[in-house]
Amino acid sequence: MADRKKGLLMVFTGNGKGKTTAALGLTFRALGHGEKVCFIQFIKGSWKYGELEAAKRFDDLLDFHVMGRGFTWKSDDLEKDIAVARQGWEFAGKIIAENRYDLIVLDELTYLATYKMIDEQEIVDVLTHRNPSQHIVVTGRGAGDRLIQAADLVTEMKEIKHPYKQGIKAQKGIEF
Amino acid sequence: MADRKKGLLMVFTGNGKGKTTAALGLTFRALGHGEKVCFIQFIKGSWKYGELEAAKRFDDLLDFHVMGRGFTWKSDDLEKDIAVARQGWEFAGKIIAENRYDLIVLDELTYLATYKMIDEQEIVDVLTHRNPSQHIVVTGRGAGDRLIQAADLVTEMKEIKHPYKQGIKAQKGIEF
């Protein structure tokens, strides 16, 4: 780990495109500095294989984990969803506590709080009690007030124009 | 170049952090799909060496160019600034016309229009008359109405909270 005084807690939220993509950009920037990165994806999506392929060129520095099981968050089996969310969050907590990474991305973590699977305060507590040298990025819509309060940097990605609403299909290599 | 019917014109604008970072994320996602990417930076900044190091692992697919000469856009030599901006924009136009890339990032291009160095309509004309298979990403504050009108996707990165305003210094590997 690089020597550092203060890690940032960064939040990318809002209904626009670019949240996960910005986290991915930060990931590659950090990798470029030789930093160790752990990218934890809380919602599995088939559109993310571009990153996985790109990540292979950094397997000395980057660890990538997918939690959950392809949630739609409309499952009929709420209890199972909550158990899987809990398991994912506990894994993330372990990673944070171990303090082995310079940057930890918790991609789409906000949904766990939005859907009341994990209490927002519990999330904030774990994030704020981390080793302070670690950078954390949280992405997802609807970041709660307590998370925003605790964060050092918050950007709202606001949708101004969306291609799919204009009848343009998702594009390989670009899909958000 | 991959076979593709419709390239997207994407704009990341607004006063918040994450615009260039999202473009960088898209870049790496595209690279992960084996696509060819040209990243043209219109404002040189010493904080971008993380990308440059990361880019080295993709030198088979990614070309990176820095235009300008470290503009502050507060130069006393406006004529020289305009000449350099014009030169940079003409280079970008050539790259677009050659149609050799799947994705072209025009990082901080909006400033050329904001500072009246290049007419916004000229920019929009070149972008909309590209070979339609090419994806283009434009970043920068204050994207003009005509650019937004022409774009397929526009996200405004809105600053909710900024670390430097809270007295936290820029961090290696994270600086935006």
Boltz contact constraints between the chains, C-beta under 6 A:
constraints:
  - contact:
      token1: [A, 8]
      token2: [B, 163]
      max_distance: 6.0
  - contact:
      token1: [A, 16]
      token2: [B, 155]
      max_distance: 6.0
  - contact:
      token1: [A, 17]
      token2: [B, 155]
      max_distance: 6.0
  - contact:
      token1: [A, 18]
      token2: [B, 22]
      max_distance: 6.0
  - contact:
      token1: [A, 18]
      token2: [B, 155]
      max_distance: 6.0
  - contact:
      token1: [A, 21]
      token2: [B, 22]
      max_distance: 6.0
  - contact:
      token1: [A, 21]
      token2: [B, 25]
      max_distance: 6.0
  - contact:
      token1: [A, 21]
      token2: [B, 26]
      max_distance: 6.0
  - contact:
      token1: [A, 22]
      token2: [B, 18]
      max_distance: 6.0
  - contact:
      token1: [A, 22]
      token2: [B, 21]
      max_distance: 6.0
  - contact:
      token1: [A, 22]
      token2: [B, 22]
      max_distance: 6.0
  - contact:
      token1: [A, 22]
      token2: [B, 25]
      max_distance: 6.0
  - contact:
      token1: [A, 24]
      token2: [B, 25]
      max_distance: 6.0
  - contact:
      token1: [A, 25]
      token2: [B, 21]
      max_distance: 6.0
  - contact:
      token1: [A, 25]
      token2: [B, 22]
      max_distance: 6.0
  - contact:
      token1: [A, 25]
      token2: [B, 24]
      max_distance: 6.0
  - contact:
      token1: [A, 25]
      token2: [B, 25]
      max_distance: 6.0
  - contact:
      token1: [A, 26]
      token2: [B, 21]
      max_distance: 6.0
  - contact:
      token1: [A, 28]
      token2: [B, 28]
      max_distance: 6.0
  - contact:
      token1: [A, 28]
      token2: [B, 54]
      max_distance: 6.0
  - contact:
      token1: [A, 29]
      token2: [B, 50]
      max_distance: 6.0
  - contact:
      token1: [A, 29]
      token2: [B, 51]
      max_distance: 6.0
  - contact:
      token1: [A, 30]
      token2: [B, 173]
      max_distance: 6.0
  - contact:
      token1: [A, 31]
      token2: [B, 54]
      max_distance: 6.0
  - contact:
      token1: [A, 32]
      token2: [B, 50]
      max_distance: 6.0
  - contact:
      token1: [A, 32]
      token2: [B, 51]
      max_distance: 6.0
  - contact:
      token1: [A, 32]
      token2: [B, 53]
      max_distance: 6.0
  - contact:
      token1: [A, 32]
      token2: [B, 54]
      max_distance: 6.0
  - contact:
      token1: [A, 33]
      token2: [B, 50]
      max_distance: 6.0
  - contact:
      token1: [A, 33]
      token2: [B, 172]
      max_distance: 6.0
  - contact:
      token1: [A, 33]
      token2: [B, 173]
      max_distance: 6.0
  - contact:
      token1: [A, 35]
      token2: [B, 173]
      max_distance: 6.0
  - contact:
      token1: [A, 50]
      token2: [B, 29]
      max_distance: 6.0
  - contact:
      token1: [A, 50]
      token2: [B, 32]
      max_distance: 6.0
  - contact:
      token1: [A, 50]
      token2: [B, 33]
      max_distance: 6.0
  - contact:
      token1: [A, 51]
      token2: [B, 29]
      max_distance: 6.0
  - contact:
      token1: [A, 51]
      token2: [B, 32]
      max_distance: 6.0
  - contact:
      token1: [A, 53]
      token2: [B, 32]
      max_distance: 6.0
  - contact:
      token1: [A, 54]
      token2: [B, 28]
      max_distance: 6.0
  - contact:
      token1: [A, 54]
      token2: [B, 31]
      max_distance: 6.0
  - contact:
      token1: [A, 54]
      token2: [B, 32]
      max_distance: 6.0
  - contact:
      token1: [A, 57]
      token2: [B, 57]
      max_distance: 6.0
  - contact:
      token1: [A, 135]
      token2: [B, 174]
      max_distance: 6.0
  - contact:
      token1: [A, 152]
      token2: [B, 163]
      max_distance: 6.0
  - contact:
      token1: [A, 152]
      token2: [B, 168]
      max_distance: 6.0
  - contact:
      token1: [A, 153]
      token2: [B, 161]
      max_distance: 6.0
  - contact:
      token1: [A, 153]
      token2: [B, 163]
      max_distance: 6.0
  - contact:
      token1: [A, 154]
      token2: [B, 160]
      max_distance: 6.0
  - contact:
      token1: [A, 154]
      token2: [B, 161]
      max_distance: 6.0
  - contact:
      token1: [A, 155]
      token2: [B, 16]
      max_distance: 6.0
  - contact:
      token1: [A, 155]
      token2: [B, 17]
      max_distance: 6.0
  - contact:
      token1: [A, 155]
      token2: [B, 18]
      max_distance: 6.0
  - contact:
      token1: [A, 155]
      token2: [B, 157]
      max_distance: 6.0
  - contact:
      token1: [A, 156]
      token2: [B, 158]
      max_distance: 6.0
  - contact:
      token1: [A, 156]
      token2: [B, 160]
      max_distance: 6.0
  - contact:
      token1: [A, 157]
      token2: [B, 155]
      max_distance: 6.0
  - contact:
      token1: [A, 157]
      token2: [B, 157]
      max_distance: 6.0
  - contact:
      token1: [A, 158]
      token2: [B, 156]
      max_distance: 6.0
  - contact:
      token1: [A, 158]
      token2: [B, 158]
      max_distance: 6.0
  - contact:
      token1: [A, 160]
      token2: [B, 154]
      max_distance: 6.0
  - contact:
      token1: [A, 160]
      token2: [B, 156]
      max_distance: 6.0
  - contact:
      token1: [A, 161]
      token2: [B, 153]
      max_distance: 6.0
  - contact:
      token1: [A, 161]
      token2: [B, 154]
      max_distance: 6.0
  - contact:
      token1: [A, 163]
      token2: [B, 8]
      max_distance: 6.0
  - contact:
      token1: [A, 163]
      token2: [B, 152]
      max_distance: 6.0
  - contact:
      token1: [A, 163]
      token2: [B, 153]
      max_distance: 6.0
  - contact:
      token1: [A, 168]
      token2: [B, 152]
      max_distance: 6.0
  - contact:
      token1: [A, 172]
      token2: [B, 33]
      max_distance: 6.0
  - contact:
      token1: [A, 173]
      token2: [B, 30]
      max_distance: 6.0
  - contact:
      token1: [A, 173]
      token2: [B, 33]
      max_distance: 6.0
  - contact:
      token1: [A, 173]
      token2: [B, 35]
      max_distance: 6.0
  - contact:
      token1: [A, 174]
      token2: [B, 135]
      max_distance: 6.0
